[in-house]
């Protein structure tokens, strides 16, 4: 695999080139993907990629080190070799790169995050390093369901049944670090319609906090504060004093549940480093979140619930996973944004 990232002149489009090359052959095929990185007030929000086509190039037979194929020789026509080169290896082995709108033949996409201060980031000194393929979001959701407590829906129903319009919630604490046994934590409130306070602990007596579940009586989706609460726990003195292994365990298992009268949301983290960068702008995020939600609600005539879902996905992008299910259910779908900039739900098999 040879990976190269460039910016198309005069545009806001990042082009990622991923080359599948067979050793000791004189030609190679290149699949192009055009990736647009969306930003909001300097924050990267999402990356959308579109297939650009398949090209075949000549490579000199004596090429001994990896590099980007030259544009001379076979060119983008994919025709036979030149100057005595062997026949085009793409002709018989990769006759089609698109089938039913999906990439086939194991062609890989390299999604590159913006570098510090903008994009493109520096090209890796090892251009043949293959980034790991993104995990199927439904596979992530399935793993998360296996981590839920056995009384997950029952406890959420108790929280929603609390009287009044204040937020109520409970901590999600493991009894130990070797099983999926949860501590039976109380449902609490600070008598506020807009906030709830968790009680983080990391010890064998009170339990090991990996998240929290609380309700939003106004009906809005998780807020930036709900997301960043997961990051804030990393600096809790109990977790810090427990050491690196404890932090790694927390990161691998942390999640946060938000409840409305109709919907259960679960937030998990894909990119802790990116969220920690957002944390430095925490005071600005709520205003940005509200602006995005209001605009989406006006433009698309949707509910506050849907508008705030969109704002969450737009603001944090692939740094988090957003799972959504009807109340009293664990049949979660994955929330995201499609190539037209609309909120979508990916249904997953149970």
VEXVO-485596 format. One record per residue (C-alpha): x, y, z; residue in three letters; residue number from 1. Coordinates in nm, 4 decimals, always signed. Layout:
! residues N
ATOM|X|Y|Z|aa|i
ATOM|X|Y|Z|ALA|NUM
...
***
This chain:
! residues 350
ATOM|X|Y|Z|aa|i
ATOM|+0.0000|+0.0000|+0.0000|UNK|1
ATOM|+0.1290|+0.3425|-0.0973|UNK|2
ATOM|-0.0571|+0.6317|+0.0570|UNK|3
ATOM|-0.0443|+0.9943|-0.0499|UNK|4
ATOM|-0.2537|+1.2936|+0.0551|UNK|5
ATOM|-0.2660|+1.6219|-0.1366|UNK|6
ATOM|-0.4953|+1.9213|-0.1694|UNK|7
ATOM|-0.6563|+1.9900|-0.5035|UNK|8
ATOM|-0.5438|+2.3421|-0.6049|UNK|9
ATOM|-0.7995|+2.6118|-0.5491|UNK|10
ATOM|-1.0437|+2.3996|-0.3505|UNK|11
ATOM|-1.1260|+2.2776|-0.0026|UNK|12
ATOM|-1.0949|+1.9153|-0.1045|UNK|13
ATOM|-0.8431|+1.6697|+0.0266|UNK|14
ATOM|-0.7566|+1.3926|-0.2180|UNK|15
ATOM|-0.6444|+1.0668|-0.0670|UNK|16
ATOM|-0.4725|+0.8228|-0.3003|UNK|17
ATOM|-0.4474|+0.4582|-0.2045|UNK|18
ATOM|-0.2459|+0.2317|-0.4305|UNK|19
ATOM|-0.2699|-0.1465|-0.4416|UNK|20
ATOM|+0.0639|-0.2621|-0.5912|UNK|21
ATOM|+0.1757|-0.6127|-0.6772|UNK|22
ATOM|+0.5418|-0.6828|-0.6190|UNK|23
ATOM|+0.7647|-0.7329|-0.9245|UNK|24
ATOM|+0.5004|-0.6098|-1.1668|UNK|25
ATOM|+0.5563|-0.3123|-1.3896|UNK|26
ATOM|+0.2152|-0.1517|-1.3546|UNK|27
ATOM|-0.0135|-0.0644|-1.0682|UNK|28
ATOM|-0.3739|+0.0435|-1.0274|UNK|29
ATOM|-0.4761|+0.3456|-0.8235|UNK|30
ATOM|-0.8195|+0.4135|-0.6776|UNK|31
ATOM|-0.8955|+0.7791|-0.6042|UNK|32
ATOM|-1.1218|+0.9076|-0.3268|UNK|33
ATOM|-1.2136|+1.2724|-0.2869|UNK|34
ATOM|-1.2493|+1.3533|+0.0832|UNK|35
ATOM|-1.4042|+1.6798|+0.2017|UNK|36
ATOM|-1.3187|+1.7818|+0.5568|UNK|37
ATOM|-1.5886|+2.0010|+0.7100|UNK|38
ATOM|-1.4913|+2.2480|+0.9781|UNK|39
ATOM|-1.6869|+2.4720|+1.2101|UNK|40
ATOM|-1.5120|+2.7697|+1.3681|UNK|41
ATOM|-1.1839|+2.5897|+1.3226|UNK|42
ATOM|-1.3054|+2.2567|+1.4605|UNK|43
ATOM|-1.3027|+1.9550|+1.2269|UNK|44
ATOM|-1.6559|+1.8135|+1.2233|UNK|45
ATOM|-1.6748|+1.5400|+0.9600|UNK|46
ATOM|-1.5040|+1.3781|+0.6634|UNK|47
ATOM|-1.7004|+1.2674|+0.3569|UNK|48
ATOM|-1.5371|+1.0571|+0.0844|UNK|49
ATOM|-1.6504|+0.9844|-0.2701|UNK|50
ATOM|-1.5028|+0.7391|-0.5182|UNK|51
ATOM|-1.3128|+0.9203|-0.7946|UNK|52
ATOM|-1.2109|+0.6444|-1.0351|UNK|53
ATOM|-0.9502|+0.3812|-1.1152|UNK|54
ATOM|-0.6227|+0.4631|-1.2938|UNK|55
ATOM|-0.3391|+0.2378|-1.4062|UNK|56
ATOM|+0.0211|+0.3565|-1.4336|UNK|57
ATOM|+0.3520|+0.2175|-1.5585|UNK|58
ATOM|+0.6243|+0.1641|-1.3022|UNK|59
ATOM|+0.9832|+0.1086|-1.4110|UNK|60
ATOM|+1.0802|-0.2558|-1.3710|UNK|61
ATOM|+1.3892|-0.1623|-1.1726|UNK|62
ATOM|+1.1932|+0.0326|-0.9109|UNK|63
ATOM|+1.3121|-0.1133|-0.5814|UNK|64
ATOM|+1.1643|+0.1309|-0.3331|UNK|65
ATOM|+0.7994|+0.2311|-0.2845|UNK|66
ATOM|+0.6821|+0.5573|-0.4317|UNK|67
ATOM|+0.3883|+0.7218|-0.5982|UNK|68
ATOM|+0.3539|+0.5940|-0.9573|UNK|69
ATOM|+0.4599|+0.8441|-1.2244|UNK|70
ATOM|+0.1880|+0.9792|-1.4491|UNK|71
ATOM|+0.3795|+0.8823|-1.7628|UNK|72
ATOM|+0.3449|+0.5412|-1.9285|UNK|73
ATOM|+0.0093|+0.3681|-1.9112|UNK|74
ATOM|-0.1603|+0.6905|-1.7925|UNK|75
ATOM|-0.5188|+0.6883|-1.6782|UNK|76
ATOM|-0.6386|+0.4742|-1.9626|UNK|77
ATOM|-0.5302|+0.1490|-1.8032|UNK|78
ATOM|-0.3886|+0.0327|-2.1353|UNK|79
ATOM|-0.1047|-0.2161|-2.1917|UNK|80
ATOM|+0.2513|-0.1483|-2.0818|UNK|81
ATOM|+0.5229|+0.0332|-2.2690|UNK|82
ATOM|+0.8938|-0.0194|-2.3298|UNK|83
ATOM|+0.8774|-0.3964|-2.2823|UNK|84
ATOM|+0.6949|-0.3815|-1.9494|UNK|85
ATOM|+0.4824|-0.6851|-1.8530|UNK|86
ATOM|+0.1094|-0.6723|-1.9346|UNK|87
ATOM|-0.1170|-0.4558|-1.7237|UNK|88
ATOM|-0.1856|-0.6519|-1.4014|UNK|89
ATOM|-0.5041|-0.4543|-1.3468|UNK|90
ATOM|-0.6714|-0.5841|-1.6590|UNK|91
ATOM|-0.7419|-0.9335|-1.5312|UNK|92
ATOM|-0.7301|-0.8837|-1.1565|UNK|93
ATOM|-0.9262|-0.5665|-1.0996|UNK|94
ATOM|-1.1703|-0.5254|-1.3899|UNK|95
ATOM|-1.4247|-0.3476|-1.1710|UNK|96
ATOM|-1.3835|-0.1347|-0.8631|UNK|97
ATOM|-1.7435|-0.0446|-0.7967|UNK|98
ATOM|-2.0318|-0.2843|-0.7533|UNK|99
ATOM|-2.3764|-0.1692|-0.6452|UNK|100
ATOM|-2.2256|+0.1567|-0.5246|UNK|101
ATOM|-1.9748|-0.0140|-0.2951|UNK|102
ATOM|-1.6009|-0.0492|-0.3250|UNK|103
ATOM|-1.4889|-0.4065|-0.3831|UNK|104
ATOM|-1.1589|-0.5890|-0.4373|UNK|105
ATOM|-1.0238|-0.4742|-0.0993|UNK|106
ATOM|-0.9469|-0.1208|-0.2164|UNK|107
ATOM|-0.8642|+0.0793|+0.0941|UNK|108
ATOM|-0.9487|+0.4377|+0.1908|UNK|109
ATOM|-0.7055|+0.6427|+0.3979|UNK|110
ATOM|-0.8944|+0.9032|+0.6016|UNK|111
ATOM|-0.6496|+1.1625|+0.7273|UNK|112
ATOM|-0.7425|+1.3984|+1.0091|UNK|113
ATOM|-0.6558|+1.7676|+0.9736|UNK|114
ATOM|-0.3139|+1.8608|+1.1068|UNK|115
ATOM|-0.2436|+2.1260|+1.3645|UNK|116
ATOM|-0.3565|+2.4621|+1.2323|UNK|117
ATOM|-0.5322|+2.3244|+0.9252|UNK|118
ATOM|-0.4853|+2.0590|+0.6643|UNK|119
ATOM|-0.3223|+1.8748|+0.4952|UNK|120
ATOM|-0.1183|+1.7024|+0.7637|UNK|121
ATOM|+0.2397|+1.6039|+0.6849|UNK|122
ATOM|+0.2725|+1.2888|+0.4795|UNK|123
ATOM|+0.3922|+0.9973|+0.6907|UNK|124
ATOM|+0.7665|+0.9322|+0.6597|UNK|125
ATOM|+0.6681|+0.5736|+0.5879|UNK|126
ATOM|+0.4332|+0.6034|+0.2891|UNK|127
ATOM|+0.3613|+0.2311|+0.2901|UNK|128
ATOM|+0.2042|+0.2253|+0.6350|UNK|129
ATOM|-0.1579|+0.1179|+0.6054|UNK|130
ATOM|-0.3941|+0.2799|+0.8528|UNK|131
ATOM|-0.6380|+0.0393|+1.0227|UNK|132
ATOM|-0.9727|+0.0030|+0.8506|UNK|133
ATOM|-1.2567|+0.1812|+1.0322|UNK|134
ATOM|-1.4598|-0.0546|+1.2489|UNK|135
ATOM|-1.8156|-0.1248|+1.1408|UNK|136
ATOM|-2.0364|+0.1097|+1.3514|UNK|137
ATOM|-2.2886|-0.1710|+1.4032|UNK|138
ATOM|-2.0087|-0.3919|+1.5359|UNK|139
ATOM|-1.9209|-0.1164|+1.7833|UNK|140
ATOM|-2.2832|-0.0912|+1.8868|UNK|141
ATOM|-2.3047|-0.4677|+1.9397|UNK|142
ATOM|-1.9955|-0.4606|+2.1632|UNK|143
ATOM|-2.1457|-0.1750|+2.3633|UNK|144
ATOM|-2.4708|-0.3659|+2.4214|UNK|145
ATOM|-2.2697|-0.6491|+2.5743|UNK|146
ATOM|-2.1320|-0.4051|+2.8332|UNK|147
ATOM|-2.4721|-0.2830|+2.9541|UNK|148
ATOM|-2.6024|-0.3863|+3.2971|UNK|149
ATOM|-2.8754|-0.6481|+3.3056|UNK|150
ATOM|-3.1197|-0.3931|+3.4552|UNK|151
ATOM|-3.0349|-0.1246|+3.1972|UNK|152
ATOM|-3.3880|-0.0623|+3.0655|UNK|153
ATOM|-3.5505|-0.1110|+3.4069|UNK|154
ATOM|-3.3223|+0.1469|+3.5695|UNK|155
ATOM|-3.3813|+0.3921|+3.2868|UNK|156
ATOM|-3.7567|+0.3497|+3.3309|UNK|157
ATOM|-3.7175|+0.4338|+3.7008|UNK|158
ATOM|-3.5260|+0.7509|+3.6137|UNK|159
ATOM|-3.7902|+0.8630|+3.3650|UNK|160
ATOM|-4.0690|+0.7954|+3.6169|UNK|161
ATOM|-3.9348|+1.0506|+3.8654|UNK|162
ATOM|-4.1854|+1.3361|+3.9177|UNK|163
ATOM|-4.1373|+1.6959|+3.8105|UNK|164
ATOM|-3.9185|+1.8547|+3.5459|UNK|165
ATOM|-3.5778|+1.8218|+3.7087|UNK|166
ATOM|-3.2968|+1.6065|+3.5782|UNK|167
ATOM|-3.2478|+1.2737|+3.7567|UNK|168
ATOM|-2.9707|+1.0238|+3.7034|UNK|169
ATOM|-2.7542|+0.7444|+3.8356|UNK|170
ATOM|-2.3884|+0.6493|+3.8110|UNK|171
ATOM|-2.2799|+0.3414|+3.6193|UNK|172
ATOM|-2.0224|+0.1646|+3.8347|UNK|173
ATOM|-1.8620|-0.1755|+3.8030|UNK|174
ATOM|-1.8219|-0.3799|+4.1211|UNK|175
ATOM|-1.4825|-0.5004|+3.9999|UNK|176
ATOM|-1.2561|-0.4859|+3.6948|UNK|177
ATOM|-1.2862|-0.8497|+3.5982|UNK|178
ATOM|-1.6593|-0.8933|+3.5309|UNK|179
ATOM|-1.9615|-0.7060|+3.4008|UNK|180
ATOM|-2.1223|-0.6826|+3.7448|UNK|181
ATOM|-2.2600|-0.3370|+3.8283|UNK|182
ATOM|-2.3070|-0.1697|+4.1643|UNK|183
ATOM|-2.6713|-0.0901|+4.2499|UNK|184
ATOM|-2.6386|+0.2892|+4.2562|UNK|185
ATOM|-2.9113|+0.5319|+4.3747|UNK|186
ATOM|-3.1066|+0.7692|+4.1503|UNK|187
ATOM|-3.0275|+1.1279|+4.2483|UNK|188
ATOM|-3.1085|+1.4875|+4.1554|UNK|189
ATOM|-2.9734|+1.8340|+4.2341|UNK|190
ATOM|-3.3222|+1.9810|+4.1761|UNK|191
ATOM|-3.2295|+2.1452|+3.8483|UNK|192
ATOM|-3.4109|+2.1149|+3.5113|UNK|193
ATOM|-3.0849|+2.1659|+3.3246|UNK|194
ATOM|-2.8148|+1.9706|+3.5058|UNK|195
ATOM|-2.7337|+1.6627|+3.7107|UNK|196
ATOM|-2.4178|+1.5824|+3.9090|UNK|197
ATOM|-2.2521|+1.2394|+3.8942|UNK|198
ATOM|-2.0449|+1.0894|+4.1739|UNK|199
ATOM|-1.7253|+0.9458|+4.0270|UNK|200
ATOM|-1.5402|+0.6805|+4.2284|UNK|201
ATOM|-1.2640|+0.4365|+4.1453|UNK|202
ATOM|-1.2232|+0.1867|+4.4272|UNK|203
ATOM|-1.3401|-0.1571|+4.5345|UNK|204
ATOM|-1.5688|-0.0175|+4.8067|UNK|205
ATOM|-1.7836|+0.2298|+4.6124|UNK|206
ATOM|-1.7259|+0.0879|+4.2646|UNK|207
ATOM|-1.5465|+0.1805|+3.9444|UNK|208
ATOM|-1.7343|+0.4514|+3.7526|UNK|209
ATOM|-1.7442|+0.3984|+3.3771|UNK|210
ATOM|-2.0346|+0.6294|+3.3021|UNK|211
ATOM|-2.3716|+0.7643|+3.4014|UNK|212
ATOM|-2.7350|+0.7644|+3.2939|UNK|213
ATOM|-2.9570|+1.0703|+3.3331|UNK|214
ATOM|-3.2673|+1.2223|+3.1791|UNK|215
ATOM|-3.3202|+1.5372|+2.9752|UNK|216
ATOM|-3.6754|+1.6464|+3.0627|UNK|217
ATOM|-3.6767|+1.9059|+2.7819|UNK|218
ATOM|-3.6371|+1.6286|+2.5244|UNK|219
ATOM|-3.3083|+1.7325|+2.3681|UNK|220
ATOM|-3.0340|+1.4895|+2.2640|UNK|221
ATOM|-2.6997|+1.4682|+2.4496|UNK|222
ATOM|-2.5204|+1.8009|+2.4837|UNK|223
ATOM|-2.1493|+1.8858|+2.4488|UNK|224
ATOM|-2.1307|+1.8843|+2.8300|UNK|225
ATOM|-2.2540|+1.5248|+2.8338|UNK|226
ATOM|-1.9799|+1.4240|+2.5911|UNK|227
ATOM|-1.7016|+1.6137|+2.7644|UNK|228
ATOM|-1.8004|+1.4678|+3.1026|UNK|229
ATOM|-1.6446|+1.1439|+2.9791|UNK|230
ATOM|-1.3156|+1.3268|+2.9228|UNK|231
ATOM|-1.3337|+1.5204|+3.2481|UNK|232
ATOM|-1.3227|+1.1944|+3.4419|UNK|233
ATOM|-0.9699|+1.1294|+3.3138|UNK|234
ATOM|-0.8422|+1.3965|+3.5511|UNK|235
ATOM|-1.0331|+1.2690|+3.8537|UNK|236
ATOM|-0.7782|+1.2193|+4.1356|UNK|237
ATOM|-0.8993|+0.8656|+4.2105|UNK|238
ATOM|-0.8495|+0.7544|+3.8510|UNK|239
ATOM|-0.5191|+0.9390|+3.8158|UNK|240
ATOM|-0.3789|+0.7797|+4.1317|UNK|241
ATOM|-0.4861|+0.4352|+4.0082|UNK|242
ATOM|-0.2344|+0.4623|+3.7246|UNK|243
ATOM|-0.2059|+0.4145|+3.3490|UNK|244
ATOM|-0.3697|+0.0707|+3.3424|UNK|245
ATOM|-0.6771|+0.2060|+3.5192|UNK|246
ATOM|-0.7045|+0.4918|+3.2707|UNK|247
ATOM|-0.6781|+0.2502|+2.9807|UNK|248
ATOM|-0.9555|+0.0361|+3.1321|UNK|249
ATOM|-1.1756|+0.3426|+3.1763|UNK|250
ATOM|-1.1225|+0.4553|+2.8168|UNK|251
ATOM|-1.2049|+0.1104|+2.6838|UNK|252
ATOM|-1.5315|+0.0902|+2.8783|UNK|253
ATOM|-1.6628|+0.4442|+2.9319|UNK|254
ATOM|-2.0038|+0.5471|+2.8044|UNK|255
ATOM|-2.2813|+0.7858|+2.8916|UNK|256
ATOM|-2.6560|+0.7341|+2.8604|UNK|257
ATOM|-2.9037|+1.0200|+2.8091|UNK|258
ATOM|-3.2783|+0.9651|+2.8335|UNK|259
ATOM|-3.5738|+1.1576|+2.6955|UNK|260
ATOM|-3.9424|+1.0712|+2.7126|UNK|261
ATOM|-3.9128|+0.8782|+2.3853|UNK|262
ATOM|-3.5464|+0.7971|+2.3269|UNK|263
ATOM|-3.2417|+0.6364|+2.4872|UNK|264
ATOM|-2.9026|+0.7649|+2.3682|UNK|265
ATOM|-2.5610|+0.6132|+2.4348|UNK|266
ATOM|-2.2405|+0.8053|+2.3708|UNK|267
ATOM|-1.9051|+0.6307|+2.3408|UNK|268
ATOM|-1.5657|+0.7689|+2.2421|UNK|269
ATOM|-1.3670|+0.6941|+1.9270|UNK|270
ATOM|-1.0917|+0.9525|+1.9638|UNK|271
ATOM|-0.9961|+1.0592|+2.3155|UNK|272
ATOM|-0.7216|+1.2931|+2.1973|UNK|273
ATOM|-0.9601|+1.4822|+1.9739|UNK|274
ATOM|-1.2123|+1.5175|+2.2553|UNK|275
ATOM|-0.9429|+1.6509|+2.4850|UNK|276
ATOM|-0.8719|+1.9169|+2.2226|UNK|277
ATOM|-1.2418|+2.0067|+2.2210|UNK|278
ATOM|-1.2239|+2.0269|+2.5990|UNK|279
ATOM|-0.9994|+2.3324|+2.5728|UNK|280
ATOM|-1.2873|+2.5128|+2.3954|UNK|281
ATOM|-1.5634|+2.3839|+2.6243|UNK|282
ATOM|-1.7036|+2.7314|+2.6939|UNK|283
ATOM|-1.7638|+2.7889|+2.3221|UNK|284
ATOM|-1.9103|+2.4503|+2.2348|UNK|285
ATOM|-2.2543|+2.4972|+2.3888|UNK|286
ATOM|-2.3149|+2.8138|+2.1845|UNK|287
ATOM|-2.1931|+2.6464|+1.8664|UNK|288
ATOM|-2.4095|+2.3416|+1.9414|UNK|289
ATOM|-2.7213|+2.5559|+1.9883|UNK|290
ATOM|-2.6532|+2.7560|+1.6708|UNK|291
ATOM|-2.6181|+2.4363|+1.4651|UNK|292
ATOM|-2.9353|+2.2859|+1.6132|UNK|293
ATOM|-3.1466|+2.5972|+1.5616|UNK|294
ATOM|-3.0347|+2.6376|+1.2017|UNK|295
ATOM|-3.0980|+2.2716|+1.1209|UNK|296
ATOM|-3.4420|+2.2886|+1.2819|UNK|297
ATOM|-3.5359|+2.5952|+1.0767|UNK|298
ATOM|-3.3966|+2.4624|+0.7492|UNK|299
ATOM|-3.5492|+2.1157|+0.7785|UNK|300
ATOM|-3.8625|+2.1667|+0.9914|UNK|301
ATOM|-3.7646|+1.8964|+1.2411|UNK|302
ATOM|-3.8165|+1.8530|+1.6143|UNK|303
ATOM|-3.5772|+1.9795|+1.8807|UNK|304
ATOM|-3.4836|+1.6183|+1.9468|UNK|305
ATOM|-3.3750|+1.5611|+1.5855|UNK|306
ATOM|-3.2083|+1.9019|+1.5561|UNK|307
ATOM|-2.9926|+1.8454|+1.8638|UNK|308
ATOM|-2.9039|+1.4934|+1.7436|UNK|309
ATOM|-2.7775|+1.6504|+1.4230|UNK|310
ATOM|-2.5851|+1.9197|+1.6103|UNK|311
ATOM|-2.4114|+1.6578|+1.8236|UNK|312
ATOM|-2.3083|+1.4481|+1.5219|UNK|313
ATOM|-2.2020|+1.7580|+1.3285|UNK|314
ATOM|-1.9992|+1.9073|+1.6108|UNK|315
ATOM|-1.8067|+1.5994|+1.7230|UNK|316
ATOM|-1.7979|+1.3992|+1.3993|UNK|317
ATOM|-1.6144|+1.0687|+1.4183|UNK|318
ATOM|-1.4657|+1.1491|+1.7616|UNK|319
ATOM|-1.7724|+0.9847|+1.9181|UNK|320
ATOM|-2.0370|+0.7216|+1.8489|UNK|321
ATOM|-2.4020|+0.8156|+1.8901|UNK|322
ATOM|-2.6377|+0.5196|+1.9421|UNK|323
ATOM|-3.0132|+0.5727|+1.9580|UNK|324
ATOM|-3.3001|+0.3430|+2.0592|UNK|325
ATOM|-3.6661|+0.3785|+2.1603|UNK|326
ATOM|-3.7187|+0.3875|+2.5346|UNK|327
ATOM|-3.7423|+0.0468|+2.7048|UNK|328
ATOM|-3.5428|-0.1014|+2.4178|UNK|329
ATOM|-3.1818|-0.1838|+2.3366|UNK|330
ATOM|-3.2416|-0.2051|+1.9602|UNK|331
ATOM|-2.9966|+0.0740|+1.8871|UNK|332
ATOM|-2.9355|+0.2473|+1.5569|UNK|333
ATOM|-2.6245|+0.4502|+1.4741|UNK|334
ATOM|-2.6723|+0.8244|+1.4173|UNK|335
ATOM|-2.4570|+1.0068|+1.1638|UNK|336
ATOM|-2.4553|+1.2589|+0.8807|UNK|337
ATOM|-2.4853|+1.1597|+0.5153|UNK|338
ATOM|-2.3097|+1.3084|+0.2117|UNK|339
ATOM|-2.5929|+1.5604|+0.1703|UNK|340
ATOM|-2.5408|+1.6931|+0.5218|UNK|341
ATOM|-2.8576|+1.5347|+0.6630|UNK|342
ATOM|-2.8990|+1.3335|+0.9810|UNK|343
ATOM|-2.9232|+0.9602|+0.9106|UNK|344
ATOM|-2.9824|+0.6514|+1.1233|UNK|345
ATOM|-2.8078|+0.3266|+1.0364|UNK|346
ATOM|-3.0226|+0.0335|+1.1449|UNK|347
ATOM|-2.8268|-0.2597|+1.2804|UNK|348
ATOM|-2.9280|-0.6241|+1.3153|UNK|349
ATOM|-3.0179|-0.7181|+1.6714|UNK|350
***
